[in-house]
Amino acid sequence: MRRLLFPLLLATILCTCVRAQVLTVSDELTMRSDTEYNLIGKLGGQVLLFQDRDTRHLLTAYDRNMRQSWEKELELRGRNIRLMETVAKQDGTGFHLLYLFREKGRNFLQLDQYNPAGNLQDSVTLVDFGAFFTTPEDQSFRSDDEKKLVLLIAEQQTKVRSIGIDLENMELLYDIETEPEKFFFNDDFMQAEVTNEGDLYFIIERDNFRSKRKEHKYEVHTFRAADRQVSFFEIPMGDSLTYDIYFRYDNTNRQLVAGGLYTTKDFNRADGYYWLNIDPANPTQASPRFTPFPTTLIRNIEGKKFNKKNPGIDELSVRDLVLRQDGGGLIITERNRQLERRSNASRTQVVNNYGIRPLVDYHYDEMIVFSIHPDGKPHWSNILHKKQYSQDDGGVYSGYLLMENPRSLRFLFNDEIRFENTVSEYVVNGRGEFDRNSLFHTRDLNMRLRFRDGVQVAANEVVLPSEHRNKLRLVKMTYEVK
């Protein structure tokens, strides 16, 4: 599930009822070094886990008490299988596997459909790519209802192949090639968005440099699935540079929206945020509305580092957009940074004759949420304080899981990145009022939760992976009203 619509005014106060969290924990699974896993979700009353073990592909089911009820090996087609996506049906009746396989020297794109019992229901080969001369880069994007998917394949950096797929009907919608002028995929491609009808928005960033500030813009290449109409428009960014940006298609209001951070001087810090509504029928009228950060907000974030002459916030990234039913939305940002350093503390860190393996420190700190009206005017903003630090773990235990229900947004996270740790949450309502709650302590629970890889399976329930020393357990957390 991607993002649910967040109403404008959900409640004037936070819920005062007592909610208890019930944790149900599975037994351990030993994870080999060549194993990758995906939490598919909760289907048919079971939590399904998919494991990709290079040449073997396992599906494991857990019952309501998180006991393993069965496990089976899925027989995927061909050799050299490369899994692209696992997508659960939102009605809980099954899931799809999208993967590449090789047969007789040729590469194919395959879509398989399974029921909750892991039985193959349908299968179709969508594309014959022939032989790849280099390993292509790929990215995939889903529609909000998760019935459409677009796979981008870039075998050459100057052009991209966009493959639209109707998951529900198990068919290819389109297979088109985009070759913009002066385009290099790794440098210029920003994002793609897919509507519930399968329409594609392919977004390119242009001239986001201080020396070309007045020329900075976004190119949006569109493709309509119904009539295969191709179009193109530009979004000028005025006199500002983009510090970070995130696009979303609003299926309710039928518009492409973007929320981002901007700077007017350099990329050391962001000066404020902006909101952009684009009517696909009249895109030339779109213009971003820029809002400087309030001075009080900057002071609260920067503390003693506050620069009166050059106020702004550094190390801030846009993590998500949550859409409101009225056409506005919430920009969710998080402060984060990585620091690389070298150490001679241990011989085991030597990786070659030329140097020492660098140590990487990961910092994930405050979340700042900006609520914005449809016209781009600010509604409210709030700082959700946290401070997470870890070393050499890829930051996988940091960050947060956003849990949505009709009443509120919940941000679930680890207070500290260590084995004994407190799990906390922020509960935010539609007016920006929030509570911070300590949920439970992991002492004696033998778990390290990866919130960013968790899955919301119901309005009051999430499933989280817990990894420690090559052991994986699944943790179901259920909110119960008392």
C-alpha positions as CSV (number, residue, x, y, z in Angstrom):
1,M,0.0,0.0,0.0
2,R,1.5,3.4,-0.9
3,R,-0.3,6.4,0.7
4,L,-3.8,6.9,1.8
5,L,-5.5,10.3,1.5
6,F,-5.2,12.4,4.7
7,P,-8.3,14.5,5.3
8,L,-7.9,18.3,5.9
9,L,-9.4,18.3,9.4
10,L,-9.5,14.9,11.0
11,A,-10.0,15.9,14.6
12,T,-9.5,18.9,16.8
13,I,-7.8,16.8,19.5
14,L,-5.9,13.6,19.7
15,C,-7.7,10.5,20.7
16,T,-7.8,10.2,24.5
17,C,-8.6,6.5,24.5
18,V,-5.9,4.1,25.8
19,R,-4.3,2.0,23.1
20,A,-2.2,-1.0,24.0
21,Q,0.3,-2.5,21.6
22,V,0.3,-6.3,21.3
23,L,3.5,-7.8,19.9
24,T,3.4,-11.2,18.3
25,V,6.9,-12.5,17.3
26,S,7.8,-15.3,15.0
27,D,10.6,-17.9,15.5
28,E,14.0,-17.1,14.0
29,L,15.0,-17.8,10.4
30,T,18.7,-18.1,9.6
31,M,19.5,-15.8,6.7
32,R,22.3,-16.8,4.4
33,S,24.6,-14.1,2.9
34,D,23.1,-14.6,-0.5
35,T,19.4,-14.2,0.7
36,E,17.2,-11.2,0.0
37,Y,13.7,-11.0,1.4
38,N,10.5,-9.1,0.9
39,L,7.6,-8.8,3.2
40,I,4.6,-9.3,0.9
41,G,2.0,-8.4,3.4
42,K,-1.0,-10.1,5.0
43,L,-3.1,-12.2,2.6
44,G,-5.8,-14.6,3.5
45,G,-5.2,-14.1,7.2
46,Q,-1.5,-15.0,6.8
47,V,1.7,-12.9,6.7
48,L,3.7,-13.9,3.7
49,L,7.5,-13.6,3.4
50,F,9.3,-14.1,0.1
51,Q,13.0,-15.2,0.1
52,D,15.3,-14.9,-2.9
53,R,18.2,-17.3,-2.3
54,D,19.9,-16.8,-5.6
55,T,18.8,-20.1,-7.3
56,R,15.9,-20.9,-4.9
57,H,12.8,-18.8,-4.2
58,L,10.9,-19.6,-1.0
59,L,7.5,-18.4,0.2
60,T,6.9,-18.7,4.0
61,A,3.5,-18.2,5.6
62,Y,2.8,-17.2,9.2
63,D,-0.5,-17.6,11.0
64,R,-2.3,-15.1,13.3
65,N,0.1,-16.1,16.1
66,M,3.1,-15.6,13.8
67,R,3.8,-19.3,13.9
68,Q,5.2,-20.7,10.6
69,S,2.3,-22.6,9.1
70,W,4.0,-23.7,5.8
71,E,6.8,-23.0,3.4
72,K,7.2,-23.8,-0.2
73,E,9.6,-23.3,-3.1
74,L,8.2,-21.4,-6.0
75,E,9.2,-22.6,-9.4
76,L,10.1,-19.5,-11.4
77,R,10.7,-19.7,-15.1
78,G,14.2,-19.8,-16.8
79,R,17.7,-19.2,-15.4
80,N,19.6,-16.2,-14.1
81,I,16.4,-14.9,-12.4
82,R,16.5,-11.3,-11.3
83,L,13.5,-10.3,-9.1
84,M,12.1,-6.9,-9.9
85,E,9.0,-6.5,-7.8
86,T,6.6,-8.3,-5.4
87,V,3.2,-6.6,-5.3
88,A,0.4,-7.7,-3.0
89,K,-3.2,-7.2,-4.2
90,Q,-4.9,-4.6,-2.0
91,D,-8.0,-6.9,-1.7
92,G,-5.8,-9.6,-0.1
93,T,-6.6,-12.2,-2.8
94,G,-3.1,-12.8,-4.0
95,F,0.2,-11.2,-5.2
96,H,2.3,-10.7,-8.3
97,L,6.0,-11.5,-9.0
98,L,7.7,-9.5,-11.7
99,Y,11.1,-10.8,-12.7
100,L,13.7,-11.1,-15.5
101,F,14.9,-14.5,-16.6
102,R,17.3,-15.8,-19.3
103,E,16.6,-18.6,-21.8
104,K,18.7,-19.6,-24.8
105,G,20.8,-16.4,-24.5
106,R,17.8,-14.1,-24.5
107,N,16.3,-12.0,-21.6
108,F,12.6,-12.0,-20.9
109,L,10.3,-10.0,-18.5
110,Q,7.9,-12.4,-16.7
111,L,4.8,-11.7,-14.6
112,D,3.4,-14.4,-12.3
113,Q,0.2,-14.3,-10.2
114,Y,-0.2,-16.3,-7.0
115,N,-3.0,-16.9,-4.6
116,P,-2.4,-16.6,-0.8
117,A,-1.6,-20.3,-0.6
118,G,1.3,-19.8,-3.0
119,N,-0.3,-21.5,-5.9
120,L,0.4,-20.2,-9.4
121,Q,-2.8,-18.7,-10.9
122,D,-1.6,-17.0,-14.0
123,S,1.6,-16.4,-15.9
124,V,2.6,-14.3,-18.9
125,T,5.8,-13.3,-20.6
126,L,5.5,-9.6,-21.3
127,V,8.7,-8.6,-23.1
128,D,11.5,-10.3,-25.1
129,F,14.5,-8.1,-24.6
130,G,16.9,-10.2,-26.6
131,A,20.5,-10.0,-25.5
132,F,21.7,-7.3,-23.1
133,F,25.2,-6.1,-24.0
134,T,25.6,-4.5,-20.6
135,T,23.7,-5.0,-17.3
136,P,20.8,-2.5,-17.5
137,E,19.8,-0.2,-14.8
138,D,16.2,-0.4,-13.7
139,Q,13.6,1.4,-11.5
140,S,10.0,0.6,-11.0
141,F,7.0,2.8,-9.9
142,R,3.5,1.8,-8.9
143,S,0.2,3.5,-9.1
144,D,-1.6,4.3,-5.8
145,D,-4.1,1.4,-6.2
146,E,-1.1,-0.8,-7.0
147,K,-2.9,-2.2,-10.1
148,K,-0.5,-0.5,-12.6
149,L,3.3,-0.6,-12.7
150,V,5.9,1.0,-14.9
151,L,9.4,-0.5,-15.2
152,L,12.2,1.8,-16.5
153,I,15.1,0.0,-18.2
154,A,18.2,2.0,-19.1
155,E,20.7,-0.1,-21.0
156,Q,22.2,3.1,-22.4
157,Q,22.4,6.3,-20.4
158,T,21.0,8.5,-23.1
159,K,17.6,6.8,-23.5
160,V,15.1,4.9,-21.3
161,R,12.6,2.2,-22.1
162,S,9.3,2.5,-20.2
163,I,7.3,-0.6,-19.8
164,G,3.7,-0.1,-18.5
165,I,2.0,-3.2,-17.0
166,D,-1.6,-3.8,-16.0
167,L,-1.1,-6.1,-13.0
168,E,-4.9,-6.7,-12.5
169,N,-5.4,-7.9,-16.1
170,M,-1.9,-9.5,-16.5
171,E,-1.1,-7.6,-19.7
172,L,1.4,-5.2,-21.3
173,L,0.0,-1.6,-21.5
174,Y,2.9,-0.1,-23.5
175,D,6.6,-0.4,-24.3
176,I,8.0,2.9,-25.3
177,E,11.5,4.5,-25.6
178,T,12.2,8.0,-24.4
179,E,15.4,9.8,-25.7
180,P,15.4,13.4,-24.5
181,E,18.0,15.9,-25.8
182,K,21.2,16.1,-23.8
183,F,20.0,13.5,-21.4
184,F,22.1,11.2,-19.1
185,F,20.0,8.9,-17.0
186,N,22.1,8.9,-13.8
187,D,22.5,12.7,-13.8
188,D,19.2,14.0,-15.1
189,F,16.4,11.5,-14.3
190,M,14.5,12.6,-11.3
191,Q,11.4,10.5,-10.8
192,A,8.5,8.8,-12.6
193,E,4.8,8.7,-11.5
194,V,2.0,6.4,-12.6
195,T,-1.7,7.1,-12.4
196,N,-4.3,4.6,-11.6
197,E,-5.2,4.5,-15.3
198,G,-1.5,3.7,-16.2
199,D,-0.5,7.1,-17.5
200,L,3.2,7.9,-17.2
201,Y,4.9,11.1,-16.0
202,F,8.6,10.9,-16.7
203,I,10.4,13.8,-14.9
204,I,13.8,15.2,-15.7
205,E,15.8,17.8,-13.8
206,R,17.5,20.6,-15.8
207,D,20.2,23.2,-14.9
208,N,20.0,22.8,-11.2
209,F,23.3,24.7,-10.8
210,R,24.2,28.0,-9.2
211,S,25.7,29.3,-12.5
212,K,22.4,28.5,-14.3
213,R,19.9,29.4,-11.5
214,K,17.6,31.4,-13.7
215,E,17.4,28.5,-16.2
216,H,16.6,25.8,-13.7
217,K,13.4,23.8,-14.6
218,Y,11.8,20.4,-14.8
219,E,10.9,18.6,-18.0
220,V,7.9,16.3,-17.7
221,H,7.3,13.8,-20.5
222,T,3.9,12.2,-20.4
223,F,2.4,9.2,-22.0
224,R,-1.4,8.4,-21.9
225,A,-2.1,4.7,-21.8
226,A,-5.6,4.9,-23.3
227,D,-4.8,6.7,-26.6
228,R,-1.0,6.4,-26.5
229,Q,-0.7,10.2,-26.8
230,V,2.8,11.6,-26.0
231,S,3.2,15.2,-24.7
232,F,5.8,17.3,-23.0
233,F,5.9,20.4,-20.8
234,E,8.3,22.4,-18.7
235,I,8.1,23.7,-15.1
236,P,10.3,26.8,-14.6
237,M,11.6,27.2,-11.1
238,G,12.0,31.0,-11.1
239,D,15.1,32.3,-9.3
240,S,15.5,29.3,-7.0
241,L,17.5,26.1,-7.0
242,T,16.1,22.7,-5.8
243,Y,17.5,21.4,-2.6
244,D,15.3,18.3,-2.8
245,I,11.9,17.4,-4.4
246,Y,9.3,14.7,-4.4
247,F,6.5,14.2,-7.0
248,R,3.1,12.5,-6.5
249,Y,0.1,12.0,-8.7
250,D,-3.2,12.9,-7.0
251,N,-5.8,10.5,-8.4
252,T,-8.6,12.1,-6.5
253,N,-8.1,15.6,-7.8
254,R,-6.4,14.4,-11.1
255,Q,-3.3,16.5,-10.8
256,L,0.4,16.1,-10.5
257,V,1.8,17.6,-7.3
258,A,5.3,18.2,-6.0
259,G,6.7,19.3,-2.7
260,G,10.3,20.3,-2.3
261,L,13.0,22.3,-0.5
262,Y,14.7,25.2,-2.2
263,T,17.8,27.4,-1.9
264,T,18.7,30.7,-3.5
265,K,22.4,30.8,-2.7
266,D,24.1,27.4,-2.5
267,F,23.4,23.8,-1.7
268,N,24.8,23.9,1.9
269,R,21.4,24.5,3.3
270,A,17.7,24.8,2.4
271,D,16.0,28.2,2.7
272,G,12.4,27.0,2.7
273,Y,9.9,24.7,1.0
274,Y,7.6,24.9,-2.0
275,W,4.4,23.4,-3.3
276,L,3.4,22.8,-6.9
277,N,0.0,21.8,-8.4
278,I,0.0,20.8,-12.1
279,D,-3.2,20.3,-14.1
280,P,-2.3,17.9,-16.9
281,A,-4.9,19.5,-19.1
282,N,-3.2,23.0,-18.6
283,P,0.3,22.4,-17.4
284,T,1.7,25.8,-18.5
285,Q,-0.2,27.5,-15.7
286,A,1.7,25.7,-13.0
287,S,4.0,27.8,-10.9
288,P,5.7,26.8,-7.6
289,R,4.8,28.7,-4.5
290,F,7.8,29.3,-2.2
291,T,7.6,29.7,1.5
292,P,10.7,30.6,3.6
293,F,11.2,28.5,6.8
294,P,9.9,30.4,9.9
295,T,12.8,31.8,11.9
296,T,11.6,30.1,15.0
297,L,11.6,26.7,13.2
298,I,15.2,27.3,12.1
299,R,16.3,28.3,15.6
300,N,14.7,25.2,17.1
301,I,16.5,22.9,14.6
302,E,19.9,24.6,14.3
303,G,20.3,25.6,18.0
304,K,23.7,27.2,18.6
305,K,24.5,26.8,14.9
306,F,21.8,29.3,13.9
307,N,23.2,31.8,11.4
308,K,21.4,35.1,11.5
309,K,23.0,36.3,8.3
310,N,22.3,33.1,6.4
311,P,19.4,31.3,8.1
312,G,18.5,27.9,6.8
313,I,18.4,24.2,7.6
314,D,21.1,21.8,6.4
315,E,21.1,18.0,5.8
316,L,17.3,17.9,5.2
317,S,15.7,15.5,2.7
318,V,12.1,15.1,1.5
319,R,11.0,11.6,2.5
320,D,7.4,11.5,1.4
321,L,4.2,13.4,0.4
322,V,0.9,12.6,2.0
323,L,-2.0,13.9,-0.1
324,R,-5.1,15.7,1.4
325,Q,-8.5,15.2,0.0
326,D,-8.8,19.0,-0.7
327,G,-5.8,19.0,-3.1
328,G,-3.3,20.1,-0.5
329,G,-0.8,17.8,1.2
330,L,1.9,17.2,3.8
331,I,5.6,17.4,3.0
332,I,7.5,15.0,5.3
333,T,11.2,15.7,5.7
334,E,14.0,14.2,7.8
335,R,17.5,15.4,8.7
336,N,20.1,12.9,7.8
337,R,23.8,12.7,7.0
338,Q,26.6,10.2,6.5
339,L,30.2,10.8,7.8
340,E,33.0,8.7,6.5
341,R,36.2,8.3,8.5
342,R,39.2,6.0,8.6
343,S,40.5,3.9,11.5
344,N,43.6,1.9,12.1
345,A,42.1,0.1,15.1
346,S,41.9,-3.3,13.6
347,R,43.8,-5.3,10.9
348,T,40.5,-6.8,9.9
349,Q,39.6,-3.4,8.4
350,V,42.3,-3.7,5.7
351,V,40.8,-4.4,2.4
352,N,43.8,-4.0,0.0
353,N,47.3,-2.8,-0.1
354,Y,46.2,0.8,-0.7
355,G,44.2,1.7,2.3
356,I,41.9,1.0,5.2
357,R,38.2,0.3,5.0
358,P,36.4,3.5,5.9
359,L,33.9,3.6,8.8
360,V,30.6,5.3,8.0
361,D,28.6,7.0,10.7
362,Y,24.8,7.4,10.0
363,H,22.8,10.1,11.6
364,Y,19.0,10.3,11.2
365,D,17.5,13.1,13.3
366,E,14.5,15.5,13.4
367,M,11.5,15.0,11.2
368,I,9.8,18.2,10.0
369,V,6.2,18.1,8.7
370,F,4.8,20.9,6.6
371,S,1.0,21.0,5.9
372,I,0.1,23.0,2.8
373,H,-3.2,24.2,1.4
374,P,-4.1,23.5,-2.3
375,D,-3.0,27.0,-3.3
376,G,0.4,26.5,-1.7
377,K,-0.2,28.6,1.4
378,P,1.2,27.2,4.6
379,H,-1.3,25.5,7.0
380,W,1.0,24.4,9.8
381,S,4.4,23.0,10.4
382,N,5.9,20.9,13.3
383,I,9.2,19.4,14.4
384,L,9.1,15.8,15.5
385,H,12.4,15.4,17.5
386,K,14.5,12.2,17.4
387,K,18.2,11.5,17.3
388,Q,19.4,8.3,15.8
389,Y,23.1,7.4,15.4
390,S,24.7,4.1,14.1
391,Q,27.9,3.0,12.6
392,D,28.6,0.7,9.6
393,D,25.0,-0.7,9.3
394,G,23.8,1.1,6.3
395,G,21.4,3.0,8.5
396,V,18.8,0.2,8.2
397,Y,17.6,0.5,11.8
398,S,17.2,4.3,11.6
399,G,14.4,6.3,10.0
400,Y,10.8,5.6,10.6
401,L,7.7,3.8,9.4
402,L,4.7,6.0,8.6
403,M,1.4,4.3,9.6
404,E,-1.8,5.8,8.3
405,N,-5.4,5.5,9.4
406,P,-8.4,7.8,9.0
407,R,-7.8,9.6,12.3
408,S,-4.1,10.2,12.3
409,L,-0.5,9.6,11.1
410,R,1.8,7.6,13.3
411,F,5.6,7.8,13.0
412,L,7.1,4.7,14.5
413,F,10.9,4.6,15.2
414,N,13.7,3.4,17.3
415,D,14.8,5.9,19.9
416,E,18.4,4.7,19.8
417,I,20.2,2.3,17.5
418,R,21.4,-0.3,19.8
419,F,20.3,-3.8,21.0
420,E,18.5,-2.5,24.1
421,N,16.3,0.3,22.9
422,T,13.0,2.1,23.4
423,V,10.5,2.1,20.5
424,S,8.5,5.3,20.3
425,E,5.9,7.0,18.2
426,Y,4.6,10.4,17.2
427,V,0.8,10.6,16.6
428,V,-0.2,13.6,14.5
429,N,-3.7,14.7,13.7
430,G,-5.1,16.9,10.9
431,R,-4.4,20.2,12.7
432,G,-0.8,19.4,13.4
433,E,-1.4,18.6,17.1
434,F,0.8,15.6,18.2
435,D,1.7,13.3,21.1
436,R,4.9,11.5,21.6
437,N,4.6,8.1,23.2
438,S,7.1,5.5,24.4
439,L,5.6,2.1,23.3
440,F,7.9,-0.6,24.6
441,H,11.5,-1.5,25.4
442,T,13.4,-4.2,23.5
443,R,15.2,-5.4,26.6
444,D,14.9,-9.2,26.9
445,L,12.9,-9.3,23.6
446,N,16.1,-10.1,21.5
447,M,15.0,-7.9,18.5
448,R,16.4,-5.1,16.4
449,L,13.6,-3.6,14.3
450,R,13.9,-2.3,10.8
451,F,11.1,0.2,10.6
452,R,11.8,1.4,7.1
453,D,11.2,-2.1,5.8
454,G,8.0,-2.6,7.7
455,V,4.6,-3.0,6.1
456,Q,1.2,-1.7,7.3
457,V,-1.3,-4.6,6.9
458,A,-4.3,-3.0,8.5
459,A,-5.4,0.3,9.9
460,N,-4.2,-0.7,13.4
461,E,-1.5,-3.2,12.5
462,V,2.1,-3.4,11.1
463,V,4.5,-6.2,10.4
464,L,8.2,-5.4,11.0
465,P,11.4,-7.4,10.3
466,S,13.9,-7.8,13.1
467,E,17.5,-8.7,12.2
468,H,20.3,-9.6,14.5
469,R,23.4,-11.7,13.7
470,N,22.0,-13.2,10.5
471,K,18.8,-14.2,12.3
472,L,15.4,-12.8,11.0
473,R,12.2,-12.7,13.0
474,L,8.9,-11.0,12.0
475,V,7.1,-8.9,14.6
476,K,3.4,-8.1,14.3
477,M,2.4,-5.0,16.2
478,T,-1.3,-4.5,16.8
479,Y,-3.0,-1.5,18.4
480,E,-5.9,-2.5,20.6
481,V,-8.3,0.0,22.2
482,K,-8.9,-0.5,25.9
